[in-house]
């Protein structure tokens, strides 16, 4: 169970995260949407810290805020994207979005109903780690990943590597007529092949 101070911070971070998430989809300026998304990530990381999952909080900040969200911001600011044109066909996906929203609302109602009818469940929920002085969450996750699931972890990394190489190969196209730098040919050049001496007649230019 959360203490009084922890409960105050939990509701504070949760309220800011929900409000910022709503502003992400309601802001007219796409740059403001990305900034609200970054604010949502920061508050989600704070919620992870309150539950004792400091590893997930750091990963959320490093990967999503430090890379993905900043990349979104650069793309939105540097590319002249017509967002009005992109939003024209959004209404055709409204039934699917409404169905997903109803499913999420039903799940939330089930969870809240469980706490209402059986309030003792809240006292049985354990934190990811027994105590910060005994073992850190990062060390526990590292032991599990590199002992019990080491082969799956390596296979996942290999799959991502192959996917990255495949994406580069599929998108790399050599267009005809485009000059490209050939470092090997430049290194093998000699004065005989690099310099051409022409005899210019008197009164005539090149």
C-alpha angles and dihedrals in degrees: 000000000000119000122233095267093043091050091052092052091043094056091042094053092040093051093048091046093051092045092048091047089053090050090052091066097034102046114104095208111072091209090058089049091057091048090051088049090055089050089052091053092051093053092045088053089051089053089052089052091053090055093049096252097125092156092060090046093054092044090050091053097042099042105031103028097031097043119007100039093042089049090052089050093051093047093049093047098043101040122066097228118177100222092177089063092046092054095052095088095040094102093067089065093050095099091053091047091048091051092050090048091052091050092051091046090051091051091051091049090051092051094046091045090054091054091047097052097035108029091167089076090077091062092051096056109107127206120246090254129033094227136340091238093056103046136347122233092234093055092048092051091047092053092050095046096046098040114029098025102027094121093048089047092052092045091052090051091049091050091051091049092051090046091052093049091046092051091051092048093048095048097041108097126173106216117208116248095026115121115225131189115257107195095186093055091048092052092049093053118120131193090255092058096036101049126056117190116207127189110226117204119231113272095014128097131213 
